[in-house]
């Protein structure tokens, strides 16, 4: 077995996502002017891959688990996320 690093994230709402991508693009352009070229650009595929993008997000927490534990962790996090969603609705109806 091997260790896998998991990043539990919150995906940004559409408007904030677009702002993050725009800011990232501007920063990338400024870096290029200084001869420091960015390898990753938000909203675009990872370098060398055609699918899977560099998605703007907020990391909630990270952890390392054995690869055979990933399904159980994913199921647990999904259950907790649903619980948080229901709690948020109760606070902000």
TAQUIPE-V71746 format. One record per helix or strand of 3 or more residues. SS is the DSSP state (A for helix, B for strand). FROM is the first residue (numbers start at 1). LEN is the number of residues. If there is no record, write none. Layout:
# TAQUIPE-V71746
SS|FROM|LEN / SS|FROM|LEN
This chain:
# TAQUIPE-V71746
B|3|9 / A|14|20 / B|57|10 / A|67|25
